[in-house]
Every structure is written in structure tokens, then in C-alpha cells.
Amino acid sequence: MKKIALLTAFISLFVSCSSDITDLNEEAKRPATTKAEYLFTNAQKTLVDQMVSTSVNRNVFRMFAQHWTETTYPDESQYDITTRAIPDFHFATLYRDVLADFKESKRLLDLEVPVTPEETAVLANKKAVIDILTAYSYSVLVDTFGDVPYTEALDIVAHPLPKYDDAQTIYKDLITRLTADVAVLTANGTAGSFDTADLIYGGASTKWAKFANSVRLRMAVNMIDVDAAYGQGEVAKAVTAAVITSNADNANLKYLPLQPNANPLYNDLVVSGRNDFIPANTLIDKMNSLNDPRREKYFTLAPDGSYKGGVYGASNAFVNYSHITATIADPTFAGTLIDATEVEFLLAEASQKGGAAAAAATHYDNAVKASMENWGVASADATAYLTANPYNVANYKQVIGEQAWIALYNRGLEAWSSYRRLDFPVLAVPAVTYNGLTEVPKRYSYPAREQTLNGTNVSAAIAKLPGGKNTLTAKIFWDKF
């Protein structure tokens, strides 16, 4: 009887305190809404994290470019990217954690009602910056996979199973969007945008315009071998609008000393304590042959006092080889999306393909100098290096390809893209590869999860690939040779 009385009293107390229990569904400590700035910052950082990380669960661009190799577990340098579902993670991160947040950030901005002309300009600039990074993210997806969801992407209600759009068509639309975004930023003059919420440029609209033009340049150069007139035309327009030509304008995200805001490389190389990665012999051997002054910036000396890379694609004893320098392993080391070095190499290539050899030579020199400066190499050493390694019109693909590959160290995707476009340097396939692959990968295979959940649309995209197979060696549209 006593227990029944207590239970009855408890029920009476509960009913008297809350006749409507729907408020119990509200999470008082978790906000239901957020600010556009928070979503923008989160998406921006997640994007850079994904591009610079060397976690084998995230991306393997450094391995595909043969800048780095592995020690105990060489799976990824042997082209196994399915065991750890690397394509799935890359795909999901960019769509779910980057593009979706950018889209929601813009939706929240669309709800704002500016009062003054200054507020109107700032709001327009914010939307333009979001669109610029959205375009950049889609370009990364195309450069990684080929055809990807675009026009039906990010709309789970109307298009839960989005179609895969033609990669070249996506490229052209992205260039159009970037052009329009630059026009907005230019029209608004000195008006800012996200200010401190922007971890790359601090809201500086002029720098975002140069970034957009530089990404536009990158895509235009990729297009030259497919459609020379269009590609060269867009190169000219991007240059006229102003691209990045100084390291002061490099798109660097400034990391902080402590996790979770430290550079992901710090976690992969230091905090993990695993010693999974070392520089590859492919890169070090080439730099040794050129007596490249950036070696001491890129690598430590091996125990025998030389710069010595691990055998690419093999198991390597960590202690026997050169290591990645403390500079790169520093938690505050910046993450870069595009820089003056890459832009100048792109301009050299576009100039040469357009028949302007003299301009190509100038941009080539500028690219090497920008790289040396960015890594803290003395200008006299840069000059001596260029004297020993001058531009060569007759073998421009090899000269630009090899020097861009060296200079894009620690920029895995960009180095891999440069290799795919120019076919230099000559990269050797490891002695042992996953599924007996006999050539360097040219793309990521489509995610297994996508093939399961969105099979019809993925199958249509695969059917368009050379050979109609979802292989790592099926070239994407701009990789013509």
C-alpha cells in the first residue's frame, strides 16, 4: 500500500507540473538555430582540413603524387583506396560537411534584411564568397572523380538520389559562377564580408576576387587540351581580372597551436605517434639530382647524413630514411588551397600552349622564385637554381611538369593534377599494387556507398568512363594525353 501511495503521488506531481509534455522534446542546451557565420567558418575549416590532411582515411593525394610513401602499412601507396573507403570519406566530407554547410549559411543570409547600402554590399559579398568556395569544392570533386552530382545535389527532399552531371558541363558552369562572383566583389569595392569569421582572408574582398580568378584560371588551363579556344579565352579573362601573383595573397588558412584547431598534419605526424609516413624516393632522388635548395625545407637528413627517401609503395623502416621537417609538422603550419607558385606555373603552361614562349619562360621563373621564397630559400639560391635549370621550350611539358611537381610539395591534389595533365614527371608504378594495377591512378573510384544507395545514377556515370568501368585508371575529361 505504501508503494502504491508513493507512485500515485509521483504521477499526480508529474501531471500537475506538466500537462503538456511536448516541451520535453526541446533540447535546452542545444540551439535550434545558428548564425550564417558559424556555418561558413565550420565549412571553410573542414574544407581545408580535408585538403591538407594525410590521414589514410581521408585522402591519399600525397601518395598518388609520390611525394610521400608509407612505412609499415603501404596499402595506399600501392593504390588500395577501398579497404579504408577513402573515396566514400572524401565524397561525404565535401558534400555533407562542406557544401551542405555553405548552402545553409547562404540560406540564413537570404533571410537577412540589410538597411544601409554598406550592409547591402557586405551581405552580397558574403554570398559571393560562399559561392566561390562552393565552386572550388565542386571543382575538387570533379578533379577527383569526374562526373558528380551537381544540379540535383544537396536537395534530399526533391532529389534524394541525385543524378551525376557531365564533368565538363559542371566545369563551365563553375567558371561562369566564379566570373559573376568576382563581378559582385569588384562592384562593392572596399566593402568587407565575413571579417574574423573568415579564417583565410579575414573578409578581404579583393583577395577573394583574386582567389576566384585563380581557381578559374586553374580550371581554364585544365580545359585547354579539351577546348583550346574556350580554355585560352578564360585564361585571358582571369588574368585581366587579376589572379594571385604574390605569396602575400596565397589562400592560407591559419591554424592554431592546440587541437582541434591545429593543422591536421600535426595530428597525423606527431600526436598519433605512429610514424606512418616518410618522403618518397621518387621525389628525393629527383631533388638530389638537381641539388635543390628546398630539400632542407622539405626533409630532414637520414641517419647516414644524406637526403634519402623510402622506396615508394614498399614497406620501409621509419628510422632509416629522411623524415618530414618540423616546419610541416608544426600545429600552426598553414593549410593552402591555391598560391602564387601554382598560378605562375599554370600561366607558364597556358602561355606556352598559346604560342607565347617568352611569357612562358617569365612565368616559369616567377613560379620557381615564388616557391623558393615561400619556403624561406635565399633569393641568390633561387637565381642559381634557375640558371642551372632554365626554361626549355622544346621540352616544356617535362620542364614545367617536373618543376611544378617539386614546387607543389605538400599540395597533393594539385601535384597529382599537374602530373595527370602534363604527364611529367615520369612516375614508376610500385612493384606490388592493389589488384595488379599497372599504371599510376588517374582518378578516385566512385564511393561504394554511392554505388549501393544511388546505383542507377552511378552506373550511368560509370558507363561514360573509358572502358565503362569504375577504375582508378579511367581518365577524367580534361586528362587527354
N, C-alpha and C positions, 0 to 999 in steps of 0.2 A: 504493500500500500504506500509506503514511504517513497519507493522508486517511481510509482505512478504519479504521485503528487508532484514530485520534482520535475518529471517530464512534462506534466500539464502546465506547470508554472513556466517552464522554459519556452514552450510553444506559445503561451499567452504573451510572454515578454517579446518574443520574436515578431508575432503578428502585430502587437501594439506599436512596436518600433518601426516596422516597415511593412505597410500593407501593399506597397508596390515594390516588387523585388527586381524590377528591370534595372535599377540603378546599380545592382551588384555586377552587371556586365561592364561597367565603366572602370578602366584602369587609371586610378588617380595619380599614379606615379609615372605613367607613360603617356605623353601628349598625343592627342589625336591628330593634331596638325603640326606643321613645321614651317620654316621660312625657306624661301627660294634660295637664299644664300647658303644655308646649311647643306641643302641637296647639291648645289653646284660645287661647293668645296669638297664634299664627300666623293662625288663623281670624278672630279678633277684628280684628286689624290689616288683614287682607285685605278683610274686610267694609267697614271704614271707608274704606280706600283706594278701593274700588270706588265707594262712595257719594260721595266728595268729589272724586275725580279729574275733570279736564276734558279728558283725552286723548280725541280723537275716535275712538280705537279702543276706548274703554271705555264711556263713556256721554255722552249729549248732552242731559241734563236741563236744564242751564242754557240751552241754545239753545231747547229746546221751550218753556221758561218765558219766553223772550225777555228774560232778564236780560243775557245776553251775546250777541254775534254774532261773526262771523269777518272776517278781512281778505282775504288773497289767495285762499284756497280756501273759499268759502261753502257747500260741499256740504251739511253737516249742518244749517245754519240754513235750507237750502232743502228739508230733510226727506229727504235721501238718507242712509239709515242701513244700506243693504245693500252698497254698494260696499266699505266697510271692515268689513262683517259685525259691526256693533255689537251687534245682538241676540244673536248667537252668543257674543260675548265676555262680555256681561253674564250670560247664561244659564249658560255654562260656569263662570264665576268663582264665582257663587253656589252652584251645585250641587257642582262638583268641588273648589274650593279653600276654600269656607267651610262648607257644610253637611256635606260628607263628613268634614272635619276635626273638626267639632263631634261628629259621630256617633262617630268613632273615639276621640275624647277621652272621651266618655261610656262607651264600651265598656271602656276601660282603667280608668276609675273603678269600673266594675262589678266588676272583679277585685280591688279593694282590700277588705281586711277590717279595719274600724275596731275599735279595742279599747276606747276610752273613750267616754263619752257626748259629750264635746266633739268627738272625731274623727268620730263618727257624724253630728253636726249639721253639721260643716264639709263632710263628704262629700255630704250631702243638699243643702246649699246650692250646692255646685259643680255638681251635676247640674241643679239648678233654674236656675242662671244660664245654663248651656249651653242648656237648653230655651228660656229666654226669648229668647236671641239667635237660636236656631233659628227660633222663631216669628216674630221680627222679620224674618229673612231671607226666610221664605216669604211674609210679607205684602208685602214689596218685590216679589217675583216676581209675585204676583197683581196688585198695583197697576200693574205694568209690562206684563204680557202678558194677564191674565185667567186662564182655566183653565190649570193647570200640573200636572206630575207631583207627587204628594204621598203618597198611601197606598202606592204601589209604588216611590217614588223611593229612590235610594241603596242598592238591593239588586240588584247586577248579576247575581248568581247566580240568584236566584228570578225577578227581573223585569228582564231586560236591555233590554226595550222597555216602559218603564212607561206605564201609562195616564195620561191627563190628567183630573184630578179637577175637579169643579164648583167654581168660584171662591168662590161664596157658602158652600158647604158647608165649604170649607177655612177661610174666614174664621171661621165659627162654631166650628170645632174649635180654631183657634188661640186664640180668646178663652177657650175652656174650659181649654186648656193653661196659658195665662198666669194665669188665676184660680187654678189648682192650684199653680203655681209660687210665686205670692205667698203662698199659704197655708203652703207649706213654709218660706219665708224668714221669715215672721211667727212661725211656731211655734218657730223656732230662735233667736229673739230676737237677742242680740248676737253670736252665732257668725259667724265670717268665712266666706270661701270661697277665692278664688284669690289673695288678697293681692296681692303685687307682680306676679304673672303677669297680673293684670287691669289693662289699660292705660287703662281708662275710670274705674272707681270704686275701684280698689285693694282690691277684695274687700268693699266696704261693702254688706252685705246690705240694709240699709234703703233705700239709694239704688237698688239693683237692683229692689227691690219697687216703688218709685215709677216707675222706668223701665217696668217691665212694665205697671203700671196706666195709664201714659200711652200706651203703644203700643195697649193695649186700648181706651183712650178714642178714639184716632185711628181705629181700625177701626170702633168703635161709631158714631162720627159719620158715617163713610162709609156705614154701613148705614141711617141714619135715613130717607133717601129711598126705600129699598127696603122696609124693615120698621120703621116708626116705633116701634112698641111695643117690639120687641126692641132696637133701637138706643138708644132713650132709657133703657130699663131697664139696659143695660150701661153707659151713660154714668154713671148714678146709682151703680151698684155700683163703678165705677172711682174715682169721686170720693170715695166713702165710704172706700174702701181707701187713698186718698192718692195723688195724682198730683204731678208736678213743677210747682211754682208759684214757684220761686226759681231764679235763674241759678246759684246755688251747687250746684244738683242737675242742671244740664244734662249730657247724656250726651256729654262731650267726650273724645276720645282725644288724649292729649298727645304730640305729635310731638317728635322730637329735631333738633338743628341739622344733622346730616350724613345724607346718603343711605347706605343705603336706608331709613333710619328718619325721613326728613323728610316733611313733608306733600307728597303727590303734586302739588299745585298749584305747589309750588316748582320741581319738575322741568318741569312744563308751561309755566310762565310765565317762569321765569328760566334754568334750566340749559339748556333746549332752545335758547334764543336765537332762537326763531322768530317771536315777536310775532304769534301766530295769533289772539289773542282780544282784544276790546275790549268795553266796556259797550255795550249796545244802546240806540238812541234811544228805543225803546218805554219802557224803564224811566226813563232820564234825563229825557225830556220830561215824564213824569208827575211825577217828583220835583221838577223845576224849577217846574212849575205849582203845587206845594204848598209851595214854598220849604222843602223837607225838610232838617232839620239833619244828617241822616245822609249827605248827599251827599259831604261831605269825608272821611267814613269809608269810603265805598264806592269813590269815584272820585278821580282827580287832575283838575286843570284842563286843558282843551285849550289849545293854543298861543294862542288868541285870548282866554284868560282866563275862559272860560265852562265850564260843565259841558256836554259835547257828546258824544252817543252816535253810534256808527256806524250806518248805515242797516241795519236788520235784514234779513238774507237777501241782502244785496248784497256785492260786493267793496268793501272800504274800505281807504284808505291809513292805516296804523297811526299815522303821525306827526300826522295832522290832528285826532285825537279825544282825549277823555279816556281814561285808562288805569285799570287795576285798581290799587288802592293797594298800597304796600309792605307794609302790615299783612297783607293777604291772601296776598301772595307770600312772606311770611316762612316759612322752613322749619319753624318751630315752631308756626305757626298751627294751632289745634286743629281736628280734624275732628269734626263734630257729627251725632249720629243723631236726637236729639229734644231740645227745650229748652222753657223756660218760656214763651217767646213763642208758639211753636206751640200749646202746650197751652192757653194763655189764649184764643187765637183759636178753637180748637176748642170750648172751653167757651162762648164767646160765641155761636157758631153753634148749638150744641145748646140753649142756654138760649132763644134766640130762636125756634127751631123748636118748642120745648116750651112756648111761650107766656109765658116769663118775661123780658120786655123789660128790666126794671130790672137783673136779674142779667146779662143780655147786655151792657148798657152798662158795667157794672162790669168784666166780663172783657175787654171791648174796650179800656177804658182801661188795665187791667193789662197787656194784651198789648203795646200801644204803648210803655208805660213800660219793660217788660222788654226790648224791642228796643233802645230808646234807651240804657238802662243797659248792656246787653251790648256795645254799640258805643262806649261811652265818651262819650255825649252828656250834657250837663248836665241835671239834673232840671228846672231852670227852662225850658230849651228844650223839653223833653218836655211840660211843662204848657202852654206857649204853643202848641205844635203841636196838642195835643188841644183846646184852646179854639178853634183855627181849623178843626179837623176833628173835630167831635163825632160821637158815635154817632147814627145816623138809623134809627129803627125802620122807617119806611116803605120805605126802600131798603137794608135790612140786608145783602142779598146783595152789593150793589155796595160798600157801605162796608167790610164785613168782607173781601170778596174783594180789593179794591184794597189795603187796608192790610196784610192778611196777605201778599199778593204782594210788596209792598215790604219788609216786615219779614223775609220768608223769603229775602232776597237771599243768594246763595251756598249755598242749600239747594235745589238744582234740582228733585229729585223731589218734595219737599214743596210747593214753589211751584206746580209743574205740577199736582199732585193737587188743591191748593186751587182752582186755576183750573178744572179739569175738574168739580169738584163744585159750585162756585158760579157758574161761567160769567162771572166777572169777575176781572181787568179784561177789557175787550174787546181782544183781540189780533188784529192785522191779519196776513193771510197775505202773504208776500213776493211781489213782482212776478213772480219766477221760482221755480217749485217743481219738485221731482222728480216725474216722471210727471204733471205738471199738477195736483197736489193743490190743492184749493180751500178747505181748512179746516185749522185747527191740529190736529196729531196728537193722538189720544186714547189711544194705546197703542203699544207696540213690536209689530212684526210678529214671528211666530214665527221662530226661527232657521232658516236654510236647511239647516244640518247636521241639525237635528232632523227637518225635512221629508224629508230623504234617508234617514236611518237609522231613524226611528221614524214613518214616513209614515202608517200606518194610524191610530195614536192621535192624531197631529197633525191629520189630516184630520177626525177625529171632533170635535176641539176647534174647528176652523175652521168646521165645519158649524153649530155653535151660535152663532157670531158673527152680528151683524146683517148680513143680506145673504149670509151664508155665505161670506165672503171674508176672507182674511188681510190686511186693510188696516190702515193706521195710523189710520184714522178710525172704525173699528168700536169702539164704546164698550164698556168692561168693565161688569160687572154693576151696580156702585154708581153709575155715571155716568148718571143717569136723565133729566137735562134738558139 
